[in-house]
């Protein structure tokens, strides 16, 4: 009986991998007016991101609650007695805390189920890579301690860099002020965003997409070294052609042992909007 791996929809792991690796995915929630939709269940990238530019107000998002995780634990108990649940940075979401509460509830309600909760201190596919590699280890028969170790090691090595095509959604979400939004729009500034110690940080800015991608490569080289062996995922929001451009640049600059293309889930992509492109990777050395 192998260890089960659980995560949430903001990991944005491509569906074929979710199915292949038997990853249990708990959806985030998206509130549009009085409607509450489950991320990647009731709402999907294609329709949502076509609609988003017409919205006057940014939809609100919410992490799964303890009850959602408890229900997932109960479902997994039918096929395993060990679960590793892996989450995006606890700084940016309450998912990790909700899972901890659910773990306490499960100790009383689901006898015999061992649960470990991991805070990746990452987002998007930097979080997703930790889930993928942990699930691969589980399928190969790793112990629960080994699965946790893999998740933590990949998380610690990982890096996320992302650029938005417009500042509109950052402004609508209250993440930047009106003056910065107006100035950035006039100058066509492309912000570069990353993570440090679980907190979203500004990594710089560019005046064009191409310049943004070049700066991404340099930031990656600074972390991993030129031509380093890496596993990478190009992430995007309704921008497959731009994702392909960045993919080609990555494959030229690095020894890419595995390359994925992943569209961000609506609950994550809503914060930067259509046109967002990024890379999530970790060095293999």
C-alpha positions in Angstrom: 0.0 0.0 0.0 1.8 3.1 -1.2 1.8 6.6 0.3 -0.9 8.8 -1.2 0.0 12.4 -2.2 -2.5 15.2 -1.9 -2.4 18.8 -2.9 -4.6 21.6 -4.1 -5.6 23.1 -7.4 -3.2 26.1 -7.3 -0.3 23.7 -7.9 -1.6 23.8 -11.5 -0.2 20.4 -12.4 -1.1 19.2 -15.9 -4.1 16.9 -15.7 -2.3 13.9 -17.4 0.3 13.9 -14.7 -2.3 14.2 -11.9 -4.0 11.1 -13.3 -0.8 9.2 -14.0 0.6 9.8 -10.5 -2.7 9.4 -8.7 -2.4 12.8 -7.1 -5.5 13.8 -5.1 -6.4 17.5 -5.8 -8.6 19.5 -3.5 -10.0 22.6 -5.3 -9.7 26.2 -4.2 -12.9 28.4 -4.4 -13.6 31.3 -6.7 -16.4 33.8 -5.7 -18.0 35.7 -8.6 -20.8 37.8 -7.2 -23.1 35.4 -5.3 -21.7 32.3 -7.1 -19.1 30.1 -5.5 -17.2 27.9 -8.0 -14.7 25.1 -7.4 -11.4 25.7 -9.1 -10.8 23.2 -12.0 -14.1 21.5 -11.2 -16.8 24.1 -11.9 -14.5 26.6 -13.7 -11.7 26.0 -16.1 -8.9 28.2 -17.7 -10.4 28.5 -21.2 -13.8 30.0 -20.3 -12.6 31.8 -17.1 -9.7 33.7 -18.7 -11.8 34.6 -21.8 -14.3 36.2 -19.4 -11.9 37.8 -17.0 -11.0 40.9 -19.1 -14.7 41.9 -19.2 -15.0 41.8 -15.4 -15.4 45.1 -13.6 -14.3 43.6 -10.3 -11.7 40.9 -9.6 -13.2 37.6 -8.4 -12.3 36.7 -4.8 -10.5 33.4 -4.1 -10.5 31.2 -1.0 -8.4 28.2 0.0 -10.1 24.9 0.9 -11.2 24.6 4.4 -10.4 21.9 7.0 -13.6 20.1 6.0 -12.5 19.8 2.4 -9.2 18.3 3.4 -10.8 16.0 5.9 -13.2 14.7 3.2 -10.2 14.0 1.0 -8.4 12.2 3.8 -11.5 10.0 4.3 -11.6 9.2 0.6 -7.8 8.3 0.5 -8.2 6.1 3.6 -10.0 3.6 1.3 -6.7 2.9 -0.5 -3.9 3.8 1.9 -3.0 4.4 5.5 -0.4 7.1 4.9 -0.9 10.6 3.3 1.5 13.4 2.5 -0.4 16.6 1.8 1.7 19.3 0.1 0.8 23.0 -0.1 1.7 26.4 -1.5 3.4 28.9 0.7 1.6 29.4 4.0 2.3 33.2 3.7 0.1 33.5 0.6 -2.7 31.1 1.6 -4.5 29.5 4.5 -4.4 26.1 2.9 -1.5 24.8 4.9 -3.1 25.9 8.2 -6.4 24.3 7.1 -4.7 21.1 6.3 -3.1 21.1 9.8 -6.5 21.5 11.4 -7.9 18.7 9.2 -5.0 16.5 10.3 -6.0 17.0 14.0 -9.6 16.2 13.1 -8.5 13.1 11.2 -6.7 11.8 14.2 -10.1 11.5 15.9 -12.2 10.6 13.0 -10.0 8.4 10.8 -8.2 5.8 13.0 -5.0 4.4 11.5 -4.3 7.1 9.0 -0.9 8.8 9.2 -0.8 12.3 7.8 2.2 14.6 7.1 1.7 18.2 6.1 4.3 20.1 4.0 4.6 23.9 3.4 6.6 24.2 0.2 7.0 28.0 0.6 6.4 28.1 -3.1 3.6 28.8 -5.6 2.4 27.6 -9.0 4.6 24.8 -10.5 7.4 25.4 -8.1 4.9 24.0 -5.6 3.8 21.6 -8.3 7.2 20.1 -8.9 7.4 19.2 -5.2 4.1 17.4 -5.5 5.1 15.6 -8.7 8.4 14.3 -7.4 6.9 13.3 -4.1 4.2 11.3 -6.0 6.8 9.6 -8.2 8.7 8.6 -5.1 5.5 7.2 -3.5 4.8 5.2 -6.6 8.3 3.7 -6.5 7.6 2.5 -2.9 9.2 5.2 -0.9 8.4 5.4 2.8 6.3 8.4 4.1 9.5 9.9 5.5 11.2 9.7 2.1 8.2 11.2 0.4 8.3 14.1 2.7 12.0 14.5 2.3 11.7 14.6 -1.5 8.9 17.3 -1.3 11.0 19.4 1.0 14.2 19.1 -1.0 12.5 20.0 -4.3 10.8 22.9 -2.6 14.0 24.2 -1.2 15.8 24.0 -4.6 12.9 25.5 -6.6 12.4 28.9 -8.1 9.5 30.7 -9.6 9.8 33.7 -11.9 6.8 35.2 -13.5 5.9 38.3 -15.6 2.5 39.8 -16.2 1.5 41.3 -19.6 -0.5 44.0 -17.9 -0.6 45.6 -14.4 -4.5 45.8 -14.5 -5.1 42.7 -12.4 -2.5 43.5 -9.8 -4.1 46.9 -9.5 -7.7 45.5 -9.3 -6.5 43.1 -6.6 -5.0 45.9 -4.6 -1.4 44.6 -4.9 -0.2 47.9 -6.5 -1.5 51.5 -6.3 -3.2 53.6 -8.9 -0.2 55.7 -9.7 2.1 52.7 -10.3 -0.6 51.1 -12.4 -1.0 54.2 -14.6 2.8 54.7 -15.0 3.4 51.1 -15.7 0.7 51.0 -18.3 2.0 54.0 -20.1 5.5 52.7 -20.1 4.4 49.1 -20.9 6.4 47.8 -17.9 6.5 44.0 -17.4 7.1 43.3 -13.7 9.2 40.2 -12.8 7.9 38.5 -9.7 9.4 35.7 -7.6 9.4 34.0 -4.2 11.9 34.4 -1.4 11.4 32.4 1.9 7.8 31.9 1.0 7.0 35.6 0.3 6.3 37.1 -3.1 9.0 39.6 -4.1 9.7 41.9 -7.0 12.7 40.7 -9.0 12.9 43.6 -11.4 11.0 44.9 -14.5 11.3 44.9 -18.2 10.1 47.0 -21.1 9.1 44.1 -23.4 8.3 40.4 -23.2 11.5 39.4 -24.9 13.5 41.5 -22.4 11.5 39.9 -19.5 12.4 36.4 -20.8 16.1 37.3 -21.1 16.1 38.6 -17.5 14.4 35.3 -16.4 17.2 33.3 -18.0 19.9 35.4 -16.2 18.1 35.0 -12.9 18.0 31.3 -13.5 21.7 31.2 -14.4 22.5 33.1 -11.2 20.7 30.4 -9.1 21.6 27.2 -11.1 24.6 28.1 -13.2 25.0 28.5 -17.0 23.9 25.4 -18.9 22.8 23.6 -15.7 20.7 20.5 -15.7 17.2 21.4 -14.6 13.6 20.3 -14.6 11.4 23.2 -15.6 7.7 24.0 -16.2 6.7 27.0 -18.3 3.5 28.5 -16.8 1.1 30.8 -18.5 -2.4 32.3 -18.5 -4.0 32.1 -22.0 -0.6 32.6 -23.6 0.5 29.3 -25.2 2.5 31.0 -28.0 4.4 33.1 -25.6 5.0 30.0 -23.4 6.5 28.2 -26.4 8.8 31.1 -27.0 10.1 31.0 -23.5 10.4 27.2 -23.7 12.7 27.5 -26.7 14.9 30.0 -24.9 15.0 27.7 -21.8 16.0 24.7 -23.8 18.7 26.6 -25.5 20.2 28.0 -22.3 19.9 24.9 -20.0 20.2 21.1 -20.0 16.4 20.6 -19.6 16.0 17.0 -18.4 12.2 17.5 -18.2 10.1 20.3 -19.6 6.4 20.8 -18.9 3.9 23.4 -20.1 1.3 24.3 -17.5 -1.6 26.8 -17.6 -2.2 28.3 -14.2 -5.5 27.4 -12.6 -8.2 30.2 -12.5 -7.7 30.6 -8.7 -4.1 31.4 -9.2 -4.0 33.1 -12.6 -6.8 35.5 -11.6 -4.2 37.6 -9.7 -2.0 38.5 -12.8 -4.5 37.8 -15.6 -4.3 36.7 -19.2 -0.9 37.1 -20.8 1.0 36.0 -17.7 4.1 33.8 -18.5 6.6 32.3 -16.1 9.0 29.5 -15.4 9.2 27.2 -12.3 12.3 25.1 -12.1 14.7 23.3 -9.9 18.4 22.4 -10.5 19.3 18.7 -10.4 22.7 19.2 -8.8 
